[in-house]
Amino acid sequence: MGKNEGSPGREQTVDEAVRDYIDAIPAAHRPLFDRLHRLILAAYPDAAVVLSYKMPTYKVGRSRLCLGAWKHGVSIYGQQGRDGGFTARHPELRTSTGTIRLRPQEAAGIPDEELSDLVRSALGSPSGAEPAG
């Protein structure tokens, strides 16, 4: 098992298969993946991070959010209409299947707070608890 940063002063345990996936992400897309990973774990430091559908999946209660690297960037799966209005503001990033595809140059113009709102909308709050942050 590997360790990865969640919120400041706290370490998140990451499954070895997830660590291998992350380590294999091309250098051009790794900063974007790391940014999303950091934002998810900052909001949900106790999220389980496992490999599901061959990509890192963040589990909070019964909710799931997957991040997958692809040749042009990072895709976000699993928000199933729970995106806090993100795709309404950025319709060009949504595919016909509901996936959000972020290229590094597009993501650079999206503030962390907006991406965090997407994460919180997608993962909700387990057992009525508020996410960290």
N, CA, C and O atoms as a GROMACS GRO file, in nm:
protein
  532
    1MET      N    1   0.083  -0.119   0.000
    1MET     CA    2   0.000   0.000   0.000
    1MET      C    3   0.087   0.124   0.000
    1MET      O    4   0.195   0.126   0.059
    2GLY      N    5   0.040   0.227  -0.067
    2GLY     CA    6   0.113   0.352  -0.070
    2GLY      C    7   0.041   0.457   0.011
    2GLY      O    8  -0.073   0.437   0.054
    3LYS      N    9   0.108   0.567   0.032
    3LYS     CA   10   0.048   0.680   0.102
    3LYS      C   11   0.037   0.795   0.004
    3LYS      O   12   0.121   0.812  -0.084
    4ASN      N   13  -0.067   0.874   0.021
    4ASN     CA   14  -0.085   0.989  -0.064
    4ASN      C   15  -0.147   1.098   0.022
    4ASN      O   16  -0.223   1.068   0.114
    5GLU      N   17  -0.117   1.221  -0.008
    5GLU     CA   18  -0.170   1.330   0.072
    5GLU      C   19  -0.317   1.349   0.050
    5GLU      O   20  -0.365   1.345  -0.064
    6GLY      N   21  -0.390   1.370   0.158
    6GLY     CA   22  -0.530   1.410   0.154
    6GLY      C   23  -0.533   1.554   0.196
    6GLY      O   24  -0.493   1.643   0.121
    7SER      N   25  -0.582   1.579   0.316
    7SER     CA   26  -0.581   1.715   0.368
    7SER      C   27  -0.449   1.740   0.440
    7SER      O   28  -0.380   1.644   0.476
    8PRO      N   29  -0.412   1.866   0.462
    8PRO     CA   30  -0.284   1.897   0.526
    8PRO      C   31  -0.273   1.827   0.661
    8PRO      O   32  -0.368   1.824   0.739
    9GLY      N   33  -0.155   1.770   0.686
    9GLY     CA   34  -0.131   1.704   0.813
    9GLY      C   35  -0.191   1.565   0.823
    9GLY      O   36  -0.188   1.504   0.930
   10ARG      N   37  -0.246   1.513   0.715
   10ARG     CA   38  -0.314   1.384   0.717
   10ARG      C   39  -0.269   1.304   0.596
   10ARG      O   40  -0.258   1.358   0.485
   11GLU      N   41  -0.243   1.177   0.616
   11GLU     CA   42  -0.204   1.092   0.505
   11GLU      C   43  -0.319   1.000   0.469
   11GLU      O   44  -0.388   0.950   0.558
   12GLN      N   45  -0.339   0.977   0.342
   12GLN     CA   46  -0.444   0.891   0.290
   12GLN      C   47  -0.379   0.763   0.239
   12GLN      O   48  -0.284   0.770   0.162
   13THR      N   49  -0.428   0.649   0.281
   13THR     CA   50  -0.377   0.523   0.231
   13THR      C   51  -0.440   0.496   0.095
   13THR      O   52  -0.562   0.505   0.079
   14VAL      N   53  -0.356   0.463  -0.001
   14VAL     CA   54  -0.403   0.437  -0.137
   14VAL      C   55  -0.363   0.295  -0.175
   14VAL      O   56  -0.248   0.255  -0.157
   15ASP      N   57  -0.458   0.220  -0.226
   15ASP     CA   58  -0.436   0.083  -0.270
   15ASP      C   59  -0.319   0.078  -0.370
   15ASP      O   60  -0.302   0.170  -0.450
   16GLU      N   61  -0.240  -0.027  -0.364
   16GLU     CA   62  -0.123  -0.040  -0.453
   16GLU      C   63  -0.162  -0.034  -0.601
   16GLU      O   64  -0.090   0.024  -0.681
   17ALA      N   65  -0.275  -0.094  -0.637
   17ALA     CA   66  -0.320  -0.091  -0.777
   17ALA      C   67  -0.352   0.052  -0.820
   17ALA      O   68  -0.327   0.090  -0.934
   18VAL      N   69  -0.408   0.130  -0.729
   18VAL     CA   70  -0.437   0.271  -0.758
   18VAL      C   71  -0.305   0.347  -0.774
   18VAL      O   72  -0.290   0.427  -0.866
   19ARG      N   73  -0.211   0.321  -0.685
   19ARG     CA   74  -0.080   0.388  -0.692
   19ARG      C   75  -0.014   0.356  -0.826
   19ARG      O   76   0.043   0.445  -0.889
   20ASP      N   77  -0.020   0.230  -0.870
   20ASP     CA   78   0.037   0.191  -0.999
   20ASP      C   79  -0.030   0.267  -1.113
   20ASP      O   80   0.038   0.312  -1.206
   21TYR      N   81  -0.162   0.280  -1.108
   21TYR     CA   82  -0.237   0.354  -1.211
   21TYR      C   83  -0.189   0.499  -1.214
   21TYR      O   84  -0.158   0.552  -1.321
   22ILE      N   85  -0.184   0.561  -1.098
   22ILE     CA   86  -0.145   0.702  -1.090
   22ILE      C   87  -0.002   0.721  -1.140
   22ILE      O   88   0.028   0.815  -1.213
   23ASP      N   89   0.086   0.630  -1.101
   23ASP     CA   90   0.226   0.640  -1.143
   23ASP      C   91   0.242   0.627  -1.294
   23ASP      O   92   0.340   0.676  -1.351
   24ALA      N   93   0.147   0.560  -1.361
   24ALA     CA   94   0.155   0.539  -1.506
   24ALA      C   95   0.091   0.652  -1.587
   24ALA      O   96   0.097   0.649  -1.710
   25ILE      N   97   0.030   0.750  -1.522
   25ILE     CA   98  -0.032   0.861  -1.595
   25ILE      C   99   0.077   0.942  -1.662
   25ILE      O  100   0.178   0.976  -1.599
   26PRO      N  101   0.060   0.974  -1.791
   26PRO     CA  102   0.161   1.054  -1.862
   26PRO      C  103   0.187   1.187  -1.791
   26PRO      O  104   0.097   1.249  -1.736
   27ALA      N  105   0.312   1.229  -1.795
   27ALA     CA  106   0.355   1.351  -1.726
   27ALA      C  107   0.272   1.473  -1.764
   27ALA      O  108   0.250   1.561  -1.681
   28ALA      N  109   0.226   1.481  -1.888
   28ALA     CA  110   0.148   1.596  -1.933
   28ALA      C  111   0.012   1.607  -1.861
   28ALA      O  112  -0.044   1.716  -1.851
   29HIS      N  113  -0.039   1.494  -1.812
   29HIS     CA  114  -0.172   1.492  -1.749
   29HIS      C  115  -0.166   1.472  -1.598
   29HIS      O  116  -0.267   1.486  -1.528
   30ARG      N  117  -0.049   1.440  -1.548
   30ARG     CA  118  -0.036   1.410  -1.406
   30ARG      C  119  -0.071   1.530  -1.317
   30ARG      O  120  -0.138   1.510  -1.216
   31PRO      N  121  -0.030   1.654  -1.349
   31PRO     CA  122  -0.068   1.766  -1.262
   31PRO      C  123  -0.220   1.784  -1.251
   31PRO      O  124  -0.270   1.815  -1.143
   32LEU      N  125  -0.294   1.764  -1.360
   32LEU     CA  126  -0.439   1.776  -1.356
   32LEU      C  127  -0.498   1.664  -1.271
   32LEU      O  128  -0.585   1.689  -1.188
   33PHE      N  129  -0.451   1.542  -1.291
   33PHE     CA  130  -0.501   1.431  -1.210
   33PHE      C  131  -0.472   1.459  -1.062
   33PHE      O  132  -0.560   1.443  -0.977
   34ASP      N  133  -0.349   1.500  -1.032
   34ASP     CA  134  -0.311   1.527  -0.893
   34ASP      C  135  -0.396   1.638  -0.832
   34ASP      O  136  -0.431   1.632  -0.714
   35ARG      N  137  -0.428   1.738  -0.911
   35ARG     CA  138  -0.513   1.848  -0.863
   35ARG      C  139  -0.651   1.795  -0.824
   35ARG      O  140  -0.701   1.826  -0.716
   36LEU      N  141  -0.712   1.717  -0.910
   36LEU     CA  142  -0.845   1.661  -0.882
   36LEU      C  143  -0.839   1.567  -0.762
   36LEU      O  144  -0.926   1.571  -0.675
   37HIS      N  145  -0.739   1.482  -0.758
   37HIS     CA  146  -0.720   1.388  -0.648
   37HIS      C  147  -0.709   1.464  -0.516
   37HIS      O  148  -0.772   1.428  -0.417
   38ARG      N  149  -0.628   1.570  -0.515
   38ARG     CA  150  -0.609   1.651  -0.395
   38ARG      C  151  -0.741   1.718  -0.351
   38ARG      O  152  -0.772   1.721  -0.232
   39LEU      N  153  -0.817   1.771  -0.447
   39LEU     CA  154  -0.944   1.836  -0.414
   39LEU      C  155  -1.045   1.737  -0.357
   39LEU      O  156  -1.118   1.770  -0.263
   40ILE      N  157  -1.049   1.617  -0.412
   40ILE     CA  158  -1.141   1.515  -0.361
   40ILE      C  159  -1.104   1.478  -0.219
   40ILE      O  160  -1.190   1.475  -0.131
   41LEU      N  161  -0.975   1.452  -0.195
   41LEU     CA  162  -0.933   1.410  -0.061
   41LEU      C  163  -0.937   1.525   0.040
   41LEU      O  164  -0.950   1.500   0.160
   42ALA      N  165  -0.926   1.648  -0.006
   42ALA     CA  166  -0.941   1.762   0.086
   42ALA      C  167  -1.085   1.771   0.136
   42ALA      O  168  -1.109   1.801   0.253
   43ALA      N  169  -1.181   1.744   0.047
   43ALA     CA  170  -1.323   1.748   0.085
   43ALA      C  171  -1.365   1.622   0.160
   43ALA      O  172  -1.451   1.627   0.248
   44TYR      N  173  -1.303   1.509   0.125
   44TYR     CA  174  -1.340   1.379   0.183
   44TYR      C  175  -1.214   1.302   0.224
   44TYR      O  176  -1.176   1.206   0.158
   45PRO      N  177  -1.150   1.343   0.332
   45PRO     CA  178  -1.024   1.279   0.371
   45PRO      C  179  -1.039   1.130   0.405
   45PRO      O  180  -0.941   1.056   0.403
   46ASP      N  181  -1.159   1.086   0.437
   46ASP     CA  182  -1.181   0.945   0.470
   46ASP      C  183  -1.235   0.865   0.352
   46ASP      O  184  -1.275   0.750   0.369
   47ALA      N  185  -1.238   0.924   0.234
   47ALA     CA  186  -1.286   0.850   0.116
   47ALA      C  187  -1.198   0.728   0.093
   47ALA      O  188  -1.076   0.733   0.106
   48ALA      N  189  -1.262   0.617   0.058
   48ALA     CA  190  -1.187   0.499   0.016
   48ALA      C  191  -1.146   0.521  -0.129
   48ALA      O  192  -1.228   0.562  -0.211
   49VAL      N  193  -1.021   0.495  -0.159
   49VAL     CA  194  -0.971   0.510  -0.297
   49VAL      C  195  -0.931   0.371  -0.345
   49VAL      O  196  -0.834   0.312  -0.297
   50VAL      N  197  -1.008   0.320  -0.441
   50VAL     CA  198  -0.986   0.185  -0.491
   50VAL      C  199  -0.984   0.187  -0.643
   50VAL      O  200  -1.022   0.287  -0.705
   51LEU      N  201  -0.941   0.078  -0.702
   51LEU     CA  202  -0.946   0.066  -0.848
   51LEU      C  203  -1.076  -0.002  -0.884
   51LEU      O  204  -1.103  -0.114  -0.839
   52SER      N  205  -1.158   0.064  -0.965
   52SER     CA  206  -1.285   0.008  -1.011
   52SER      C  207  -1.298   0.047  -1.157
   52SER      O  208  -1.268   0.160  -1.195
   53TYR      N  209  -1.344  -0.046  -1.239
   53TYR     CA  210  -1.349  -0.023  -1.384
   53TYR      C  211  -1.213   0.020  -1.437
   53TYR      O  212  -1.204   0.098  -1.532
   54LYS      N  213  -1.107  -0.032  -1.375
   54LYS     CA  214  -0.968  -0.007  -1.414
   54LYS      C  215  -0.925   0.139  -1.398
   54LYS      O  216  -0.835   0.184  -1.469
   55MET      N  217  -0.990   0.212  -1.306
   55MET     CA  218  -0.951   0.351  -1.280
   55MET      C  219  -0.973   0.385  -1.133
   55MET      O  220  -1.054   0.320  -1.067
   56PRO      N  221  -0.901   0.484  -1.080
   56PRO     CA  222  -0.920   0.523  -0.941
   56PRO      C  223  -1.063   0.569  -0.916
   56PRO      O  224  -1.119   0.651  -0.989
   57THR      N  225  -1.119   0.514  -0.810
   57THR     CA  226  -1.257   0.542  -0.773
   57THR      C  227  -1.260   0.585  -0.627
   57THR      O  228  -1.201   0.519  -0.541
   58TYR      N  229  -1.327   0.695  -0.600
   58TYR     CA  230  -1.338   0.752  -0.467
   58TYR      C  231  -1.476   0.716  -0.414
   58TYR      O  232  -1.577   0.754  -0.473
   59LYS      N  233  -1.480   0.643  -0.303
   59LYS     CA  234  -1.604   0.595  -0.246
   59LYS      C  235  -1.633   0.669  -0.116
   59LYS      O  236  -1.551   0.671  -0.024
   60VAL      N  237  -1.751   0.730  -0.111
   60VAL     CA  238  -1.798   0.800   0.008
   60VAL      C  239  -1.939   0.750   0.033
   60VAL      O  240  -2.032   0.783  -0.042
   61GLY      N  241  -1.956   0.671   0.138
   61GLY     CA  242  -2.086   0.609   0.160
   61GLY      C  243  -2.121   0.524   0.039
   61GLY      O  244  -2.042   0.439  -0.002
   62ARG      N  245  -2.238   0.547  -0.018
   62ARG     CA  246  -2.281   0.472  -0.137
   62ARG      C  247  -2.246   0.543  -0.267
   62ARG      O  248  -2.271   0.490  -0.376
   63SER      N  249  -2.189   0.662  -0.258
   63SER     CA  250  -2.154   0.740  -0.377
   63SER      C  251  -2.015   0.705  -0.427
   63SER      O  252  -1.927   0.667  -0.350
   64ARG      N  253  -1.998   0.718  -0.558
   64ARG     CA  254  -1.871   0.688  -0.623
   64ARG      C  255  -1.839   0.799  -0.723
   64ARG      O  256  -1.928   0.856  -0.786
   65LEU      N  257  -1.710   0.828  -0.737
   65LEU     CA  258  -1.661   0.921  -0.838
   65LEU      C  259  -1.531   0.862  -0.891
   65LEU      O  260  -1.440   0.832  -0.814
   66CYS      N  261  -1.523   0.847  -1.023
   66CYS     CA  262  -1.404   0.787  -1.085
   66CYS      C  263  -1.329   0.893  -1.164
   66CYS      O  264  -1.388   0.981  -1.226
   67LEU      N  265  -1.195   0.883  -1.161
   67LEU     CA  266  -1.109   0.967  -1.243
   67LEU      C  267  -1.031   0.875  -1.336
   67LEU      O  268  -0.969   0.778  -1.291
   68GLY      N  269  -1.035   0.905  -1.464
   68GLY     CA  270  -0.961   0.824  -1.559
   68GLY      C  271  -0.877   0.910  -1.652
   68GLY      O  272  -0.926   1.007  -1.711
   69ALA      N  273  -0.750   0.874  -1.663
   69ALA     CA  274  -0.663   0.945  -1.757
   69ALA      C  275  -0.693   0.895  -1.898
   69ALA      O  276  -0.716   0.775  -1.917
   70TRP      N  277  -0.693   0.983  -1.994
   70TRP     CA  278  -0.711   0.947  -2.135
   70TRP      C  279  -0.610   1.027  -2.214
   70TRP      O  280  -0.538   1.109  -2.157
   71LYS      N  281  -0.602   1.005  -2.342
   71LYS     CA  282  -0.491   1.062  -2.419
   71LYS      C  283  -0.486   1.214  -2.421
   71LYS      O  284  -0.380   1.271  -2.448
   72HIS      N  285  -0.598   1.282  -2.392
   72HIS     CA  286  -0.597   1.428  -2.395
   72HIS      C  287  -0.613   1.493  -2.258
   72HIS      O  288  -0.608   1.615  -2.247
   73GLY      N  289  -0.633   1.413  -2.153
   73GLY     CA  290  -0.652   1.473  -2.021
   73GLY      C  291  -0.705   1.374  -1.920
   73GLY      O  292  -0.661   1.259  -1.914
   74VAL      N  293  -0.800   1.420  -1.838
   74VAL     CA  294  -0.859   1.339  -1.732
   74VAL      C  295  -1.011   1.347  -1.744
   74VAL      O  296  -1.067   1.454  -1.764
   75SER      N  297  -1.076   1.231  -1.733
   75SER     CA  298  -1.221   1.225  -1.736
   75SER      C  299  -1.274   1.199  -1.597
   75SER      O  300  -1.212   1.130  -1.516
   76ILE      N  301  -1.392   1.255  -1.570
   76ILE     CA  302  -1.461   1.236  -1.443
   76ILE      C  303  -1.589   1.159  -1.473
   76ILE      O  304  -1.670   1.200  -1.556
   77TYR      N  305  -1.606   1.047  -1.405
   77TYR     CA  306  -1.722   0.960  -1.425
   77TYR      C  307  -1.797   0.944  -1.294
   77TYR      O  308  -1.737   0.952  -1.186
   78GLY      N  309  -1.926   0.921  -1.303
   78GLY     CA  310  -2.002   0.882  -1.185
   78GLY      C  311  -2.084   0.991  -1.120
   78GLY      O  312  -2.152   0.965  -1.020
   79GLN      N  313  -2.079   1.112  -1.172
   79GLN     CA  314  -2.157   1.218  -1.109
   79GLN      C  315  -2.306   1.206  -1.141
   79GLN      O  316  -2.388   1.263  -1.069
   80GLN      N  317  -2.342   1.136  -1.247
   80GLN     CA  318  -2.481   1.102  -1.283
   80GLN      C  319  -2.580   1.215  -1.255
   80GLN      O  320  -2.678   1.196  -1.182
   81GLY      N  321  -2.554   1.331  -1.313
   81GLY     CA  322  -2.645   1.443  -1.298
   81GLY      C  323  -2.626   1.521  -1.169
   81GLY      O  324  -2.691   1.623  -1.148
   82ARG      N  325  -2.539   1.475  -1.083
   82ARG     CA  326  -2.512   1.545  -0.956
   82ARG      C  327  -2.380   1.619  -0.972
   82ARG      O  328  -2.276   1.576  -0.922
   83ASP      N  329  -2.386   1.731  -1.043
   83ASP     CA  330  -2.261   1.803  -1.070
   83ASP      C  331  -2.266   1.949  -1.026
   83ASP      O  332  -2.177   2.027  -1.060
   84GLY      N  333  -2.369   1.986  -0.951
   84GLY     CA  334  -2.378   2.122  -0.900
   84GLY      C  335  -2.384   2.229  -1.008
   84GLY      O  336  -2.344   2.343  -0.985
   85GLY      N  337  -2.434   2.192  -1.126
   85GLY     CA  338  -2.445   2.286  -1.236
   85GLY      C  339  -2.318   2.299  -1.320
   85GLY      O  340  -2.312   2.384  -1.410
   86PHE      N  341  -2.217   2.217  -1.293
   86PHE     CA  342  -2.090   2.225  -1.364
   86PHE      C  343  -2.109   2.208  -1.515
   86PHE      O  344  -2.057   2.289  -1.592
   87THR      N  345  -2.181   2.106  -1.557
   87THR     CA  346  -2.196   2.083  -1.702
   87THR      C  347  -2.286   2.187  -1.768
   87THR      O  348  -2.276   2.209  -1.888
   88ALA      N  349  -2.372   2.252  -1.691
   88ALA     CA  350  -2.451   2.361  -1.748
   88ALA      C  351  -2.360   2.480  -1.777
   88ALA      O  352  -2.379   2.551  -1.876
   89ARG      N  353  -2.261   2.502  -1.691
   89ARG     CA  354  -2.166   2.613  -1.712
   89ARG      C  355  -2.058   2.577  -1.814
   89ARG      O  356  -2.000   2.666  -1.877
   90HIS      N  357  -2.033   2.447  -1.830
   90HIS     CA  358  -1.927   2.401  -1.921
   90HIS      C  359  -1.979   2.288  -2.011
   90HIS      O  360  -1.926   2.177  -2.006
   91PRO      N  361  -2.082   2.314  -2.092
   91PRO     CA  362  -2.141   2.206  -2.172
   91PRO      C  363  -2.042   2.142  -2.270
   91PRO      O  364  -2.060   2.027  -2.309
   92GLU      N  365  -1.941   2.214  -2.309
   92GLU     CA  366  -1.842   2.161  -2.403
   92GLU      C  367  -1.756   2.052  -2.342
   92GLU      O  368  -1.687   1.980  -2.415
   93LEU      N  369  -1.758   2.037  -2.209
   93LEU     CA  370  -1.677   1.936  -2.142
   93LEU      C  371  -1.752   1.805  -2.118
   93LEU      O  372  -1.692   1.706  -2.079
   94ARG      N  373  -1.882   1.806  -2.142
   94ARG     CA  374  -1.965   1.688  -2.117
   94ARG      C  375  -1.979   1.607  -2.246
   94ARG      O  376  -2.002   1.663  -2.353
   95THR      N  377  -1.966   1.475  -2.233
   95THR     CA  378  -1.987   1.388  -2.348
   95THR      C  379  -2.131   1.338  -2.347
   95THR      O  380  -2.206   1.365  -2.252
   96SER      N  381  -2.170   1.267  -2.450
   96SER     CA  382  -2.306   1.216  -2.460
   96SER      C  383  -2.339   1.116  -2.348
   96SER      O  384  -2.456   1.096  -2.315
   97THR      N  385  -2.238   1.053  -2.290
   97THR     CA  386  -2.261   0.956  -2.183
   97THR      C  387  -2.260   1.021  -2.045
   97THR      O  388  -2.276   0.951  -1.945
   98GLY      N  389  -2.242   1.151  -2.037
   98GLY     CA  390  -2.240   1.220  -1.909
   98GLY      C  391  -2.103   1.234  -1.849
   98GLY      O  392  -2.087   1.292  -1.741
   99THR      N  393  -2.003   1.182  -1.916
   99THR     CA  394  -1.866   1.194  -1.870
   99THR      C  395  -1.821   1.339  -1.886
   99THR      O  396  -1.858   1.406  -1.982
  100ILE      N  397  -1.741   1.386  -1.792
  100ILE     CA  398  -1.680   1.518  -1.804
  100ILE      C  399  -1.535   1.496  -1.845
  100ILE      O  400  -1.459   1.431  -1.773
  101ARG      N  401  -1.498   1.549  -1.959
  101ARG     CA  402  -1.361   1.535  -2.010
  101ARG      C  403  -1.288   1.668  -1.995
  101ARG      O  404  -1.326   1.768  -2.055
  102LEU      N  405  -1.183   1.666  -1.915
  102LEU     CA  406  -1.104   1.786  -1.891
  102LEU      C  407  -0.967   1.773  -1.955
  102LEU      O  408  -0.893   1.679  -1.929
  103ARG      N  409  -0.936   1.868  -2.039
  103ARG     CA  410  -0.800   1.880  -2.092
  103ARG      C  411  -0.726   1.979  -2.001
  103ARG      O  412  -0.788   2.068  -1.944
  104PRO      N  413  -0.596   1.964  -1.986
  104PRO     CA  414  -0.523   2.053  -1.896
  104PRO      C  415  -0.546   2.201  -1.926
  104PRO      O  416  -0.561   2.281  -1.833
  105GLN      N  417  -0.549   2.240  -2.054
  105GLN     CA  418  -0.567   2.382  -2.087
  105GLN      C  419  -0.706   2.432  -2.048
  105GLN      O  420  -0.720   2.548  -2.011
  106GLU      N  421  -0.810   2.347  -2.056
  106GLU     CA  422  -0.944   2.388  -2.014
  106GLU      C  423  -0.952   2.395  -1.861
  106GLU      O  424  -1.010   2.488  -1.805
  107ALA      N  425  -0.894   2.296  -1.795
  107ALA     CA  426  -0.899   2.290  -1.650
  107ALA      C  427  -0.826   2.408  -1.586
  107ALA      O  428  -0.861   2.452  -1.477
  108ALA      N  429  -0.724   2.460  -1.656
  108ALA     CA  430  -0.648   2.573  -1.603
  108ALA      C  431  -0.737   2.695  -1.580
  108ALA      O  432  -0.708   2.777  -1.492
  109GLY      N  433  -0.844   2.709  -1.657
  109GLY     CA  434  -0.934   2.822  -1.642
  109GLY      C  435  -1.049   2.798  -1.544
  109GLY      O  436  -1.135   2.885  -1.529
  110ILE      N  437  -1.052   2.683  -1.479
  110ILE     CA  438  -1.158   2.650  -1.385
  110ILE      C  439  -1.101   2.655  -1.244
  110ILE      O  440  -1.008   2.581  -1.211
  111PRO      N  441  -1.156   2.743  -1.159
  111PRO     CA  442  -1.103   2.756  -1.023
  111PRO      C  443  -1.124   2.629  -0.940
  111PRO      O  444  -1.218   2.553  -0.964
  112ASP      N  445  -1.034   2.606  -0.844
  112ASP     CA  446  -1.046   2.492  -0.754
  112ASP      C  447  -1.182   2.486  -0.687
  112ASP      O  448  -1.239   2.378  -0.670
  113GLU      N  449  -1.235   2.602  -0.649
  113GLU     CA  450  -1.364   2.603  -0.579
  113GLU      C  451  -1.475   2.544  -0.666
  113GLU      O  452  -1.562   2.474  -0.616
  114GLU      N  453  -1.472   2.573  -0.795
  114GLU     CA  454  -1.574   2.518  -0.885
  114GLU      C  455  -1.559   2.367  -0.899
  114GLU      O  456  -1.659   2.295  -0.902
  115LEU      N  457  -1.436   2.319  -0.909
  115LEU     CA  458  -1.413   2.174  -0.916
  115LEU      C  459  -1.451   2.108  -0.784
  115LEU      O  460  -1.505   1.997  -0.783
  116SER      N  461  -1.423   2.174  -0.672
  116SER     CA  462  -1.462   2.120  -0.541
  116SER      C  463  -1.613   2.112  -0.528
  116SER      O  464  -1.665   2.016  -0.471
  117ASP      N  465  -1.684   2.211  -0.580
  117ASP     CA  466  -1.831   2.207  -0.578
  117ASP      C  467  -1.882   2.087  -0.659
  117ASP      O  468  -1.977   2.020  -0.618
  118LEU      N  469  -1.819   2.060  -0.773
  118LEU     CA  470  -1.855   1.943  -0.854
  118LEU      C  471  -1.835   1.816  -0.772
  118LEU      O  472  -1.923   1.730  -0.769
  119VAL      N  473  -1.721   1.804  -0.706
  119VAL     CA  474  -1.690   1.686  -0.623
  119VAL      C  475  -1.793   1.670  -0.512
  119VAL      O  476  -1.846   1.561  -0.492
  120ARG      N  477  -1.821   1.777  -0.440
  120ARG     CA  478  -1.917   1.770  -0.329
  120ARG      C  479  -2.057   1.736  -0.377
  120ARG      O  480  -2.129   1.662  -0.310
  121SER      N  481  -2.096   1.788  -0.493
  121SER     CA  482  -2.227   1.755  -0.548
  121SER      C  483  -2.235   1.608  -0.588
  121SER      O  484  -2.336   1.542  -0.566
  122ALA      N  485  -2.126   1.557  -0.647
  122ALA     CA  486  -2.124   1.419  -0.693
  122ALA      C  487  -2.119   1.319  -0.578
  122ALA      O  488  -2.187   1.217  -0.582
  123LEU      N  489  -2.039   1.348  -0.476
  123LEU     CA  490  -2.021   1.253  -0.368
  123LEU      C  491  -2.116   1.275  -0.250
  123LEU      O  492  -2.134   1.185  -0.168
  124GLY      N  493  -2.176   1.393  -0.242
  124GLY     CA  494  -2.270   1.419  -0.133
  124GLY      C  495  -2.204   1.407   0.002
  124GLY      O  496  -2.082   1.422   0.015
  125SER      N  497  -2.285   1.382   0.102
  125SER     CA  498  -2.231   1.366   0.237
  125SER      C  499  -2.278   1.233   0.294
  125SER      O  500  -2.398   1.209   0.305
  126PRO      N  501  -2.184   1.148   0.331
  126PRO     CA  502  -2.220   1.018   0.387
  126PRO      C  503  -2.291   1.032   0.521
  126PRO      O  504  -2.246   1.107   0.607
  127SER      N  505  -2.399   0.963   0.538
  127SER     CA  506  -2.473   0.960   0.665
  127SER      C  507  -2.508   1.098   0.715
  127SER      O  508  -2.514   1.121   0.836
  128GLY      N  509  -2.529   1.192   0.623
  128GLY     CA  510  -2.567   1.327   0.662
  128GLY      C  511  -2.453   1.411   0.712
  128GLY      O  512  -2.474   1.527   0.749
  129ALA      N  513  -2.331   1.358   0.716
  129ALA     CA  514  -2.216   1.434   0.765
  129ALA      C  515  -2.173   1.533   0.659
  129ALA      O  516  -2.187   1.508   0.540
  130GLU      N  517  -2.122   1.643   0.702
  130GLU     CA  518  -2.072   1.744   0.610
  130GLU      C  519  -1.932   1.707   0.564
  130GLU      O  520  -1.853   1.655   0.644
  131PRO      N  521  -1.898   1.732   0.436
  131PRO     CA  522  -1.760   1.708   0.391
  131PRO      C  523  -1.665   1.803   0.461
  131PRO      O  524  -1.705   1.910   0.506
  132ALA      N  525  -1.538   1.763   0.470
  132ALA     CA  526  -1.435   1.849   0.530
  132ALA      C  527  -1.413   1.971   0.444
  132ALA      O  528  -1.447   1.971   0.326
  133GLY      N  529  -1.358   2.074   0.502
  133GLY     CA  530  -1.320   2.188   0.420
  133GLY      C  531  -1.386   2.308   0.465
  133GLY      O  532  -1.366   2.415   0.408
   0.00000   0.00000   0.00000
